[in-house]
């Protein structure tokens, strides 16, 4: 227990955190978390595909004076 050795960053800024108590985690059976894991993976794949598609669109756009982080080919990582 005690103060964490580094600052914690959140959307509200930087924070000093003091740990007062710890509780051990409990492993859950896969069947009980299968839906949540599938949703998280589906959402991650959607975000990645959307980002790649937007970079392709930006690569096809003609805009002067702005860097759109565009891609020229569909092989976007």
mmCIF file of the N, C-alpha and C atoms, coordinates in Angstrom:
data_MODEL
# 
_entry.id   MODEL 
# 
loop_
_atom_site.group_PDB 
_atom_site.id 
_atom_site.type_symbol 
_atom_site.label_atom_id 
_atom_site.label_alt_id 
_atom_site.label_comp_id 
_atom_site.label_asym_id 
_atom_site.label_entity_id 
_atom_site.label_seq_id 
_atom_site.pdbx_PDB_ins_code 
_atom_site.Cartn_x 
_atom_site.Cartn_y 
_atom_site.Cartn_z 
_atom_site.occupancy 
_atom_site.B_iso_or_equiv 
_atom_site.pdbx_formal_charge 
_atom_site.auth_seq_id 
_atom_site.auth_comp_id 
_atom_site.auth_asym_id 
_atom_site.auth_atom_id 
_atom_site.pdbx_PDB_model_num 
ATOM 1   N N  . UNK A 1 1  ? 0.841   -1.170  0.000   1.00 0.00 ? 1  UNK A N  1 
ATOM 2   C CA . UNK A 1 1  ? 0.000   0.000   0.000   1.00 0.00 ? 1  UNK A CA 1 
ATOM 3   C C  . UNK A 1 1  ? 0.894   1.243   0.000   1.00 0.00 ? 1  UNK A C  1 
ATOM 4   N N  . UNK A 1 2  ? 0.295   2.364   -0.258  1.00 0.00 ? 2  UNK A N  1 
ATOM 5   C CA . UNK A 1 2  ? 1.028   3.608   -0.285  1.00 0.00 ? 2  UNK A CA 1 
ATOM 6   C C  . UNK A 1 2  ? 0.761   4.383   -1.553  1.00 0.00 ? 2  UNK A C  1 
ATOM 7   N N  . UNK A 1 3  ? 1.518   5.434   -1.756  1.00 0.00 ? 3  UNK A N  1 
ATOM 8   C CA . UNK A 1 3  ? 1.361   6.284   -2.930  1.00 0.00 ? 3  UNK A CA 1 
ATOM 9   C C  . UNK A 1 3  ? 2.049   5.617   -4.120  1.00 0.00 ? 3  UNK A C  1 
ATOM 10  N N  . UNK A 1 4  ? 1.356   5.612   -5.253  1.00 0.00 ? 4  UNK A N  1 
ATOM 11  C CA . UNK A 1 4  ? 1.946   5.039   -6.457  1.00 0.00 ? 4  UNK A CA 1 
ATOM 12  C C  . UNK A 1 4  ? 3.195   5.835   -6.832  1.00 0.00 ? 4  UNK A C  1 
ATOM 13  N N  . UNK A 1 5  ? 4.213   5.170   -7.377  1.00 0.00 ? 5  UNK A N  1 
ATOM 14  C CA . UNK A 1 5  ? 5.471   5.854   -7.682  1.00 0.00 ? 5  UNK A CA 1 
ATOM 15  C C  . UNK A 1 5  ? 5.397   6.772   -8.904  1.00 0.00 ? 5  UNK A C  1 
ATOM 16  N N  . UNK A 1 6  ? 4.285   6.770   -9.636  1.00 0.00 ? 6  UNK A N  1 
ATOM 17  C CA . UNK A 1 6  ? 4.158   7.649   -10.802 1.00 0.00 ? 6  UNK A CA 1 
ATOM 18  C C  . UNK A 1 6  ? 2.771   8.278   -10.827 1.00 0.00 ? 6  UNK A C  1 
ATOM 19  N N  . UNK A 1 7  ? 2.651   9.344   -11.570 1.00 0.00 ? 7  UNK A N  1 
ATOM 20  C CA . UNK A 1 7  ? 1.366   10.013  -11.711 1.00 0.00 ? 7  UNK A CA 1 
ATOM 21  C C  . UNK A 1 7  ? 0.442   9.185   -12.594 1.00 0.00 ? 7  UNK A C  1 
ATOM 22  N N  . UNK A 1 8  ? -0.860  9.296   -12.342 1.00 0.00 ? 8  UNK A N  1 
ATOM 23  C CA . UNK A 1 8  ? -1.861  8.604   -13.152 1.00 0.00 ? 8  UNK A CA 1 
ATOM 24  C C  . UNK A 1 8  ? -2.534  9.652   -14.027 1.00 0.00 ? 8  UNK A C  1 
ATOM 25  N N  . UNK A 1 9  ? -2.574  9.377   -15.343 1.00 0.00 ? 9  UNK A N  1 
ATOM 26  C CA . UNK A 1 9  ? -3.165  10.323  -16.292 1.00 0.00 ? 9  UNK A CA 1 
ATOM 27  C C  . UNK A 1 9  ? -4.605  9.922   -16.574 1.00 0.00 ? 9  UNK A C  1 
ATOM 28  N N  . UNK A 1 10 ? -5.519  10.887  -16.547 1.00 0.00 ? 10 UNK A N  1 
ATOM 29  C CA . UNK A 1 10 ? -6.908  10.651  -16.941 1.00 0.00 ? 10 UNK A CA 1 
ATOM 30  C C  . UNK A 1 10 ? -7.360  11.814  -17.806 1.00 0.00 ? 10 UNK A C  1 
ATOM 31  N N  . UNK A 1 11 ? -8.592  11.773  -18.281 1.00 0.00 ? 11 UNK A N  1 
ATOM 32  C CA . UNK A 1 11 ? -9.089  12.872  -19.110 1.00 0.00 ? 11 UNK A CA 1 
ATOM 33  C C  . UNK A 1 11 ? -9.212  14.166  -18.319 1.00 0.00 ? 11 UNK A C  1 
ATOM 34  N N  . UNK A 1 12 ? -9.111  14.089  -16.999 1.00 0.00 ? 12 UNK A N  1 
ATOM 35  C CA . UNK A 1 12 ? -9.203  15.271  -16.147 1.00 0.00 ? 12 UNK A CA 1 
ATOM 36  C C  . UNK A 1 12 ? -7.836  15.831  -15.765 1.00 0.00 ? 12 UNK A C  1 
ATOM 37  N N  . UNK A 1 13 ? -6.759  15.151  -16.143 1.00 0.00 ? 13 UNK A N  1 
ATOM 38  C CA . UNK A 1 13 ? -5.421  15.639  -15.842 1.00 0.00 ? 13 UNK A CA 1 
ATOM 39  C C  . UNK A 1 13 ? -4.556  14.568  -15.209 1.00 0.00 ? 13 UNK A C  1 
ATOM 40  N N  . UNK A 1 14 ? -3.559  15.011  -14.435 1.00 0.00 ? 14 UNK A N  1 
ATOM 41  C CA . UNK A 1 14 ? -2.645  14.101  -13.749 1.00 0.00 ? 14 UNK A CA 1 
ATOM 42  C C  . UNK A 1 14 ? -3.026  14.002  -12.282 1.00 0.00 ? 14 UNK A C  1 
ATOM 43  N N  . UNK A 1 15 ? -2.864  12.809  -11.700 1.00 0.00 ? 15 UNK A N  1 
ATOM 44  C CA . UNK A 1 15 ? -3.321  12.574  -10.336 1.00 0.00 ? 15 UNK A CA 1 
ATOM 45  C C  . UNK A 1 15 ? -2.266  11.826  -9.527  1.00 0.00 ? 15 UNK A C  1 
ATOM 46  N N  . UNK A 1 16 ? -2.172  12.155  -8.254  1.00 0.00 ? 16 UNK A N  1 
ATOM 47  C CA . UNK A 1 16 ? -1.384  11.387  -7.296  1.00 0.00 ? 16 UNK A CA 1 
ATOM 48  C C  . UNK A 1 16 ? -2.363  10.407  -6.657  1.00 0.00 ? 16 UNK A C  1 
ATOM 49  N N  . UNK A 1 17 ? -2.017  9.116   -6.681  1.00 0.00 ? 17 UNK A N  1 
ATOM 50  C CA . UNK A 1 17 ? -2.931  8.092   -6.184  1.00 0.00 ? 17 UNK A CA 1 
ATOM 51  C C  . UNK A 1 17 ? -2.313  7.391   -4.985  1.00 0.00 ? 17 UNK A C  1 
ATOM 52  N N  . UNK A 1 18 ? -3.120  7.267   -3.942  1.00 0.00 ? 18 UNK A N  1 
ATOM 53  C CA . UNK A 1 18 ? -2.708  6.508   -2.765  1.00 0.00 ? 18 UNK A CA 1 
ATOM 54  C C  . UNK A 1 18 ? -3.556  5.243   -2.705  1.00 0.00 ? 18 UNK A C  1 
ATOM 55  N N  . UNK A 1 19 ? -2.889  4.088   -2.630  1.00 0.00 ? 19 UNK A N  1 
ATOM 56  C CA . UNK A 1 19 ? -3.586  2.806   -2.542  1.00 0.00 ? 19 UNK A CA 1 
ATOM 57  C C  . UNK A 1 19 ? -3.790  2.488   -1.064  1.00 0.00 ? 19 UNK A C  1 
ATOM 58  N N  . UNK A 1 20 ? -5.057  2.364   -0.685  1.00 0.00 ? 20 UNK A N  1 
ATOM 59  C CA . UNK A 1 20 ? -5.392  2.089   0.703   1.00 0.00 ? 20 UNK A CA 1 
ATOM 60  C C  . UNK A 1 20 ? -5.671  0.614   0.956   1.00 0.00 ? 20 UNK A C  1 
ATOM 61  N N  . UNK A 1 21 ? -6.147  -0.084  -0.062  1.00 0.00 ? 21 UNK A N  1 
ATOM 62  C CA . UNK A 1 21 ? -6.531  -1.481  0.117   1.00 0.00 ? 21 UNK A CA 1 
ATOM 63  C C  . UNK A 1 21 ? -6.474  -2.179  -1.230  1.00 0.00 ? 21 UNK A C  1 
ATOM 64  N N  . UNK A 1 22 ? -6.147  -3.455  -1.206  1.00 0.00 ? 22 UNK A N  1 
ATOM 65  C CA . UNK A 1 22 ? -6.129  -4.257  -2.426  1.00 0.00 ? 22 UNK A CA 1 
ATOM 66  C C  . UNK A 1 22 ? -7.010  -5.475  -2.233  1.00 0.00 ? 22 UNK A C  1 
ATOM 67  N N  . UNK A 1 23 ? -7.714  -5.830  -3.300  1.00 0.00 ? 23 UNK A N  1 
ATOM 68  C CA . UNK A 1 23 ? -8.520  -7.049  -3.292  1.00 0.00 ? 23 UNK A CA 1 
ATOM 69  C C  . UNK A 1 23 ? -8.032  -7.924  -4.439  1.00 0.00 ? 23 UNK A C  1 
ATOM 70  N N  . UNK A 1 24 ? -7.807  -9.192  -4.170  1.00 0.00 ? 24 UNK A N  1 
ATOM 71  C CA . UNK A 1 24 ? -7.323  -10.076 -5.234  1.00 0.00 ? 24 UNK A CA 1 
ATOM 72  C C  . UNK A 1 24 ? -8.400  -10.266 -6.306  1.00 0.00 ? 24 UNK A C  1 
ATOM 73  N N  . UNK A 1 25 ? -7.955  -10.366 -7.554  1.00 0.00 ? 25 UNK A N  1 
ATOM 74  C CA . UNK A 1 25 ? -8.886  -10.608 -8.646  1.00 0.00 ? 25 UNK A CA 1 
ATOM 75  C C  . UNK A 1 25 ? -9.345  -12.056 -8.670  1.00 0.00 ? 25 UNK A C  1 
ATOM 76  N N  . UNK A 1 26 ? -10.466 -12.291 -9.294  1.00 0.00 ? 26 UNK A N  1 
ATOM 77  C CA . UNK A 1 26 ? -11.019 -13.633 -9.411  1.00 0.00 ? 26 UNK A CA 1 
ATOM 78  C C  . UNK A 1 26 ? -11.178 -13.941 -10.897 1.00 0.00 ? 26 UNK A C  1 
ATOM 79  N N  . UNK A 1 27 ? -10.550 -15.020 -11.345 1.00 0.00 ? 27 UNK A N  1 
ATOM 80  C CA . UNK A 1 27 ? -10.675 -15.428 -12.744 1.00 0.00 ? 27 UNK A CA 1 
ATOM 81  C C  . UNK A 1 27 ? -12.094 -15.911 -12.996 1.00 0.00 ? 27 UNK A C  1 
ATOM 82  N N  . UNK A 1 28 ? -12.687 -15.395 -14.072 1.00 0.00 ? 28 UNK A N  1 
ATOM 83  C CA . UNK A 1 28 ? -14.049 -15.797 -14.417 1.00 0.00 ? 28 UNK A CA 1 
ATOM 84  C C  . UNK A 1 28 ? -14.007 -16.844 -15.518 1.00 0.00 ? 28 UNK A C  1 
ATOM 85  N N  . UNK A 1 29 ? -14.973 -17.750 -15.527 1.00 0.00 ? 29 UNK A N  1 
ATOM 86  C CA . UNK A 1 29 ? -15.009 -18.754 -16.597 1.00 0.00 ? 29 UNK A CA 1 
ATOM 87  C C  . UNK A 1 29 ? -15.235 -18.076 -17.951 1.00 0.00 ? 29 UNK A C  1 
ATOM 88  N N  . UNK A 1 30 ? -14.613 -18.623 -18.987 1.00 0.00 ? 30 UNK A N  1 
ATOM 89  C CA . UNK A 1 30 ? -14.700 -18.019 -20.316 1.00 0.00 ? 30 UNK A CA 1 
ATOM 90  C C  . UNK A 1 30 ? -16.150 -17.873 -20.766 1.00 0.00 ? 30 UNK A C  1 
ATOM 91  N N  . UNK A 1 31 ? -16.976 -18.847 -20.497 1.00 0.00 ? 31 UNK A N  1 
ATOM 92  C CA . UNK A 1 31 ? -18.370 -18.786 -20.940 1.00 0.00 ? 31 UNK A CA 1 
ATOM 93  C C  . UNK A 1 31 ? -19.096 -17.575 -20.372 1.00 0.00 ? 31 UNK A C  1 
ATOM 94  N N  . UNK A 1 32 ? -18.731 -17.132 -19.185 1.00 0.00 ? 32 UNK A N  1 
ATOM 95  C CA . UNK A 1 32 ? -19.423 -15.986 -18.590 1.00 0.00 ? 32 UNK A CA 1 
ATOM 96  C C  . UNK A 1 32 ? -18.945 -14.656 -19.174 1.00 0.00 ? 32 UNK A C  1 
ATOM 97  N N  . UNK A 1 33 ? -17.774 -14.630 -19.814 1.00 0.00 ? 33 UNK A N  1 
ATOM 98  C CA . UNK A 1 33 ? -17.261 -13.390 -20.394 1.00 0.00 ? 33 UNK A CA 1 
ATOM 99  C C  . UNK A 1 33 ? -17.175 -13.443 -21.918 1.00 0.00 ? 33 UNK A C  1 
ATOM 100 N N  . UNK A 1 34 ? -17.616 -14.534 -22.510 1.00 0.00 ? 34 UNK A N  1 
ATOM 101 C CA . UNK A 1 34 ? -17.533 -14.718 -23.968 1.00 0.00 ? 34 UNK A CA 1 
ATOM 102 C C  . UNK A 1 34 ? -18.178 -13.561 -24.724 1.00 0.00 ? 34 UNK A C  1 
ATOM 103 N N  . UNK A 1 35 ? -19.358 -13.140 -24.321 1.00 0.00 ? 35 UNK A N  1 
ATOM 104 C CA . UNK A 1 35 ? -20.061 -12.056 -25.007 1.00 0.00 ? 35 UNK A CA 1 
ATOM 105 C C  . UNK A 1 35 ? -19.301 -10.744 -24.926 1.00 0.00 ? 35 UNK A C  1 
ATOM 106 N N  . UNK A 1 36 ? -18.773 -10.419 -23.746 1.00 0.00 ? 36 UNK A N  1 
ATOM 107 C CA . UNK A 1 36 ? -18.030 -9.172  -23.570 1.00 0.00 ? 36 UNK A CA 1 
ATOM 108 C C  . UNK A 1 36 ? -16.745 -9.190  -24.400 1.00 0.00 ? 36 UNK A C  1 
ATOM 109 N N  . UNK A 1 37 ? -16.066 -10.337 -24.451 1.00 0.00 ? 37 UNK A N  1 
ATOM 110 C CA . UNK A 1 37 ? -14.842 -10.452 -25.253 1.00 0.00 ? 37 UNK A CA 1 
ATOM 111 C C  . UNK A 1 37 ? -15.172 -10.298 -26.735 1.00 0.00 ? 37 UNK A C  1 
ATOM 112 N N  . UNK A 1 38 ? -16.239 -10.945 -27.190 1.00 0.00 ? 38 UNK A N  1 
ATOM 113 C CA . UNK A 1 38 ? -16.636 -10.843 -28.594 1.00 0.00 ? 38 UNK A CA 1 
ATOM 114 C C  . UNK A 1 38 ? -16.987 -9.404  -28.953 1.00 0.00 ? 38 UNK A C  1 
ATOM 115 N N  . UNK A 1 39 ? -17.715 -8.712  -28.079 1.00 0.00 ? 39 UNK A N  1 
ATOM 116 C CA . UNK A 1 39 ? -18.072 -7.317  -28.343 1.00 0.00 ? 39 UNK A CA 1 
ATOM 117 C C  . UNK A 1 39 ? -16.843 -6.426  -28.397 1.00 0.00 ? 39 UNK A C  1 
ATOM 118 N N  . UNK A 1 40 ? -15.906 -6.623  -27.488 1.00 0.00 ? 40 UNK A N  1 
ATOM 119 C CA . UNK A 1 40 ? -14.688 -5.812  -27.466 1.00 0.00 ? 40 UNK A CA 1 
ATOM 120 C C  . UNK A 1 40 ? -13.879 -6.032  -28.743 1.00 0.00 ? 40 UNK A C  1 
ATOM 121 N N  . UNK A 1 41 ? -13.747 -7.275  -29.183 1.00 0.00 ? 41 UNK A N  1 
ATOM 122 C CA . UNK A 1 41 ? -13.006 -7.570  -30.415 1.00 0.00 ? 41 UNK A CA 1 
ATOM 123 C C  . UNK A 1 41 ? -13.707 -7.011  -31.643 1.00 0.00 ? 41 UNK A C  1 
ATOM 124 N N  . UNK A 1 42 ? -15.034 -7.102  -31.669 1.00 0.00 ? 42 UNK A N  1 
ATOM 125 C CA . UNK A 1 42 ? -15.809 -6.566  -32.785 1.00 0.00 ? 42 UNK A CA 1 
ATOM 126 C C  . UNK A 1 42 ? -15.647 -5.041  -32.861 1.00 0.00 ? 42 UNK A C  1 
ATOM 127 N N  . UNK A 1 43 ? -15.713 -4.385  -31.716 1.00 0.00 ? 43 UNK A N  1 
ATOM 128 C CA . UNK A 1 43 ? -15.561 -2.932  -31.672 1.00 0.00 ? 43 UNK A CA 1 
ATOM 129 C C  . UNK A 1 43 ? -14.150 -2.521  -32.104 1.00 0.00 ? 43 UNK A C  1 
ATOM 130 N N  . UNK A 1 44 ? -13.141 -3.245  -31.641 1.00 0.00 ? 44 UNK A N  1 
ATOM 131 C CA . UNK A 1 44 ? -11.761 -2.944  -32.022 1.00 0.00 ? 44 UNK A CA 1 
ATOM 132 C C  . UNK A 1 44 ? -11.569 -3.103  -33.530 1.00 0.00 ? 44 UNK A C  1 
ATOM 133 N N  . UNK A 1 45 ? -12.141 -4.163  -34.110 1.00 0.00 ? 45 UNK A N  1 
ATOM 134 C CA . UNK A 1 45 ? -12.025 -4.390  -35.556 1.00 0.00 ? 45 UNK A CA 1 
ATOM 135 C C  . UNK A 1 45 ? -12.733 -3.277  -36.330 1.00 0.00 ? 45 UNK A C  1 
ATOM 136 N N  . UNK A 1 46 ? -13.894 -2.822  -35.838 1.00 0.00 ? 46 UNK A N  1 
ATOM 137 C CA . UNK A 1 46 ? -14.631 -1.745  -36.497 1.00 0.00 ? 46 UNK A CA 1 
ATOM 138 C C  . UNK A 1 46 ? -13.835 -0.448  -36.484 1.00 0.00 ? 46 UNK A C  1 
ATOM 139 N N  . UNK A 1 47 ? -13.245 -0.128  -35.341 1.00 0.00 ? 47 UNK A N  1 
ATOM 140 C CA . UNK A 1 47 ? -12.460 1.101   -35.225 1.00 0.00 ? 47 UNK A CA 1 
ATOM 141 C C  . UNK A 1 47 ? -11.252 1.050   -36.158 1.00 0.00 ? 47 UNK A C  1 
ATOM 142 N N  . UNK A 1 48 ? -10.565 -0.089  -36.201 1.00 0.00 ? 48 UNK A N  1 
ATOM 143 C CA . UNK A 1 48 ? -9.399  -0.241  -37.082 1.00 0.00 ? 48 UNK A CA 1 
ATOM 144 C C  . UNK A 1 48 ? -9.806  -0.114  -38.540 1.00 0.00 ? 48 UNK A C  1 
ATOM 145 N N  . UNK A 1 49 ? -10.887 -0.786  -38.939 1.00 0.00 ? 49 UNK A N  1 
ATOM 146 C CA . UNK A 1 49 ? -11.347 -0.730  -40.327 1.00 0.00 ? 49 UNK A CA 1 
ATOM 147 C C  . UNK A 1 49 ? -11.789 0.683   -40.692 1.00 0.00 ? 49 UNK A C  1 
ATOM 148 N N  . UNK A 1 50 ? -12.474 1.365   -39.787 1.00 0.00 ? 50 UNK A N  1 
ATOM 149 C CA . UNK A 1 50 ? -12.917 2.743   -40.043 1.00 0.00 ? 50 UNK A CA 1 
ATOM 150 C C  . UNK A 1 50 ? -11.730 3.670   -40.228 1.00 0.00 ? 50 UNK A C  1 
ATOM 151 N N  . UNK A 1 51 ? -10.729 3.529   -39.371 1.00 0.00 ? 51 UNK A N  1 
ATOM 152 C CA . UNK A 1 51 ? -9.529  4.365   -39.468 1.00 0.00 ? 51 UNK A CA 1 
ATOM 153 C C  . UNK A 1 51 ? -8.826  4.131   -40.808 1.00 0.00 ? 51 UNK A C  1 
ATOM 154 N N  . UNK A 1 52 ? -8.704  2.857   -41.209 1.00 0.00 ? 52 UNK A N  1 
ATOM 155 C CA . UNK A 1 52 ? -8.055  2.545   -42.474 1.00 0.00 ? 52 UNK A CA 1 
ATOM 156 C C  . UNK A 1 52 ? -8.845  3.110   -43.652 1.00 0.00 ? 52 UNK A C  1 
ATOM 157 N N  . UNK A 1 53 ? -10.163 2.998   -43.615 1.00 0.00 ? 53 UNK A N  1 
ATOM 158 C CA . UNK A 1 53 ? -11.003 3.508   -44.698 1.00 0.00 ? 53 UNK A CA 1 
ATOM 159 C C  . UNK A 1 53 ? -10.882 5.033   -44.810 1.00 0.00 ? 53 UNK A C  1 
ATOM 160 N N  . UNK A 1 54 ? -10.886 5.714   -43.669 1.00 0.00 ? 54 UNK A N  1 
ATOM 161 C CA . UNK A 1 54 ? -10.746 7.168   -43.685 1.00 0.00 ? 54 UNK A CA 1 
ATOM 162 C C  . UNK A 1 54 ? -9.394  7.596   -44.228 1.00 0.00 ? 54 UNK A C  1 
ATOM 163 N N  . UNK A 1 55 ? -8.338  6.831   -43.925 1.00 0.00 ? 55 UNK A N  1 
ATOM 164 C CA . UNK A 1 55 ? -7.021  7.157   -44.477 1.00 0.00 ? 55 UNK A CA 1 
ATOM 165 C C  . UNK A 1 55 ? -6.987  6.964   -45.991 1.00 0.00 ? 55 UNK A C  1 
ATOM 166 N N  . UNK A 1 56 ? -7.698  5.946   -46.478 1.00 0.00 ? 56 UNK A N  1 
ATOM 167 C CA . UNK A 1 56 ? -7.783  5.758   -47.924 1.00 0.00 ? 56 UNK A CA 1 
ATOM 168 C C  . UNK A 1 56 ? -8.538  6.916   -48.577 1.00 0.00 ? 56 UNK A C  1 
ATOM 169 N N  . UNK A 1 57 ? -9.644  7.342   -47.963 1.00 0.00 ? 57 UNK A N  1 
ATOM 170 C CA . UNK A 1 57 ? -10.391 8.478   -48.493 1.00 0.00 ? 57 UNK A CA 1 
ATOM 171 C C  . UNK A 1 57 ? -9.525  9.733   -48.485 1.00 0.00 ? 57 UNK A C  1 
ATOM 172 N N  . UNK A 1 58 ? -8.777  9.933   -47.412 1.00 0.00 ? 58 UNK A N  1 
ATOM 173 C CA . UNK A 1 58 ? -7.901  11.102  -47.325 1.00 0.00 ? 58 UNK A CA 1 
ATOM 174 C C  . UNK A 1 58 ? -6.815  11.025  -48.383 1.00 0.00 ? 58 UNK A C  1 
ATOM 175 N N  . UNK A 1 59 ? -6.347  9.822   -48.694 1.00 0.00 ? 59 UNK A N  1 
ATOM 176 C CA . UNK A 1 59 ? -5.321  9.654   -49.722 1.00 0.00 ? 59 UNK A CA 1 
ATOM 177 C C  . UNK A 1 59 ? -5.833  10.031  -51.101 1.00 0.00 ? 59 UNK A C  1 
ATOM 178 N N  . UNK A 1 60 ? -7.132  9.884   -51.331 1.00 0.00 ? 60 UNK A N  1 
ATOM 179 C CA . UNK A 1 60 ? -7.721  10.224  -52.622 1.00 0.00 ? 60 UNK A CA 1 
ATOM 180 C C  . UNK A 1 60 ? -8.111  11.700  -52.693 1.00 0.00 ? 60 UNK A C  1 
ATOM 181 N N  . UNK A 1 61 ? -8.135  12.385  -51.556 1.00 0.00 ? 61 UNK A N  1 
ATOM 182 C CA . UNK A 1 61 ? -8.552  13.786  -51.517 1.00 0.00 ? 61 UNK A CA 1 
ATOM 183 C C  . UNK A 1 61 ? -7.422  14.701  -51.963 1.00 0.00 ? 61 UNK A C  1 
ATOM 184 N N  . UNK A 1 62 ? -7.803  15.844  -52.496 1.00 0.00 ? 62 UNK A N  1 
ATOM 185 C CA . UNK A 1 62 ? -6.835  16.861  -52.875 1.00 0.00 ? 62 UNK A CA 1 
ATOM 186 C C  . UNK A 1 62 ? -7.075  18.058  -51.955 1.00 0.00 ? 62 UNK A C  1 
ATOM 187 N N  . UNK A 1 63 ? -6.198  18.220  -50.984 1.00 0.00 ? 63 UNK A N  1 
ATOM 188 C CA . UNK A 1 63 ? -6.316  19.306  -50.012 1.00 0.00 ? 63 UNK A CA 1 
ATOM 189 C C  . UNK A 1 63 ? -4.943  19.953  -49.883 1.00 0.00 ? 63 UNK A C  1 
ATOM 190 N N  . UNK A 1 64 ? -4.884  21.245  -50.020 1.00 0.00 ? 64 UNK A N  1 
ATOM 191 C CA . UNK A 1 64 ? -3.619  21.965  -49.904 1.00 0.00 ? 64 UNK A CA 1 
ATOM 192 C C  . UNK A 1 64 ? -3.477  22.557  -48.513 1.00 0.00 ? 64 UNK A C  1 
ATOM 193 N N  . UNK A 1 65 ? -2.283  22.448  -47.932 1.00 0.00 ? 65 UNK A N  1 
ATOM 194 C CA . UNK A 1 65 ? -1.988  23.082  -46.658 1.00 0.00 ? 65 UNK A CA 1 
ATOM 195 C C  . UNK A 1 65 ? -2.369  22.290  -45.432 1.00 0.00 ? 65 UNK A C  1 
ATOM 196 N N  . UNK A 1 66 ? -2.817  21.035  -45.608 1.00 0.00 ? 66 UNK A N  1 
ATOM 197 C CA . UNK A 1 66 ? -3.226  20.213  -44.462 1.00 0.00 ? 66 UNK A CA 1 
ATOM 198 C C  . UNK A 1 66 ? -2.645  18.816  -44.636 1.00 0.00 ? 66 UNK A C  1 
ATOM 199 N N  . UNK A 1 67 ? -2.077  18.264  -43.566 1.00 0.00 ? 67 UNK A N  1 
ATOM 200 C CA . UNK A 1 67 ? -1.589  16.890  -43.586 1.00 0.00 ? 67 UNK A CA 1 
ATOM 201 C C  . UNK A 1 67 ? -2.669  15.994  -42.993 1.00 0.00 ? 67 UNK A C  1 
ATOM 202 N N  . UNK A 1 68 ? -3.263  15.123  -43.818 1.00 0.00 ? 68 UNK A N  1 
ATOM 203 C CA . UNK A 1 68 ? -4.371  14.275  -43.381 1.00 0.00 ? 68 UNK A CA 1 
ATOM 204 C C  . UNK A 1 68 ? -3.936  12.888  -42.924 1.00 0.00 ? 68 UNK A C  1 
ATOM 205 N N  . UNK A 1 69 ? -2.643  12.620  -42.837 1.00 0.00 ? 69 UNK A N  1 
ATOM 206 C CA . UNK A 1 69 ? -2.136  11.279  -42.520 1.00 0.00 ? 69 UNK A CA 1 
ATOM 207 C C  . UNK A 1 69 ? -2.800  10.254  -43.431 1.00 0.00 ? 69 UNK A C  1 
ATOM 208 N N  . UNK A 1 70 ? -2.714  10.504  -44.731 1.00 0.00 ? 70 UNK A N  1 
ATOM 209 C CA . UNK A 1 70 ? -3.397  9.698   -45.714 1.00 0.00 ? 70 UNK A CA 1 
ATOM 210 C C  . UNK A 1 70 ? -2.595  8.466   -46.109 1.00 0.00 ? 70 UNK A C  1 
ATOM 211 N N  . UNK A 1 71 ? -3.289  7.532   -46.759 1.00 0.00 ? 71 UNK A N  1 
ATOM 212 C CA . UNK A 1 71 ? -2.655  6.323   -47.277 1.00 0.00 ? 71 UNK A CA 1 
ATOM 213 C C  . UNK A 1 71 ? -2.904  6.266   -48.784 1.00 0.00 ? 71 UNK A C  1 
ATOM 214 N N  . UNK A 1 72 ? -1.912  5.786   -49.521 1.00 0.00 ? 72 UNK A N  1 
ATOM 215 C CA . UNK A 1 72 ? -2.038  5.683   -50.973 1.00 0.00 ? 72 UNK A CA 1 
ATOM 216 C C  . UNK A 1 72 ? -2.543  4.325   -51.420 1.00 0.00 ? 72 UNK A C  1 
ATOM 217 N N  . UNK A 1 73 ? -2.392  3.317   -50.576 1.00 0.00 ? 73 UNK A N  1 
ATOM 218 C CA . UNK A 1 73 ? -2.802  1.966   -50.937 1.00 0.00 ? 73 UNK A CA 1 
ATOM 219 C C  . UNK A 1 73 ? -3.716  1.397   -49.849 1.00 0.00 ? 73 UNK A C  1 
ATOM 220 N N  . UNK A 1 74 ? -4.478  0.363   -50.176 1.00 0.00 ? 74 UNK A N  1 
ATOM 221 C CA . UNK A 1 74 ? -5.348  -0.251  -49.162 1.00 0.00 ? 74 UNK A CA 1 
ATOM 222 C C  . UNK A 1 74 ? -4.584  -1.060  -48.119 1.00 0.00 ? 74 UNK A C  1 
ATOM 223 N N  . UNK A 1 75 ? -3.277  -1.192  -48.273 1.00 0.00 ? 75 UNK A N  1 
ATOM 224 C CA . UNK A 1 75 ? -2.467  -1.917  -47.291 1.00 0.00 ? 75 UNK A CA 1 
ATOM 225 C C  . UNK A 1 75 ? -2.098  -0.979  -46.151 1.00 0.00 ? 75 UNK A C  1 
ATOM 226 N N  . UNK A 1 76 ? -3.092  -0.651  -45.325 1.00 0.00 ? 76 UNK A N  1 
ATOM 227 C CA . UNK A 1 76 ? -2.931  0.298   -44.230 1.00 0.00 ? 76 UNK A CA 1 
ATOM 228 C C  . UNK A 1 76 ? -2.827  -0.495  -42.928 1.00 0.00 ? 76 UNK A C  1 
ATOM 229 N N  . UNK A 1 77 ? -1.893  -0.099  -42.089 1.00 0.00 ? 77 UNK A N  1 
ATOM 230 C CA . UNK A 1 77 ? -1.762  -0.768  -40.787 1.00 0.00 ? 77 UNK A CA 1 
ATOM 231 C C  . UNK A 1 77 ? -2.288  0.112   -39.690 1.00 0.00 ? 77 UNK A C  1 
# 
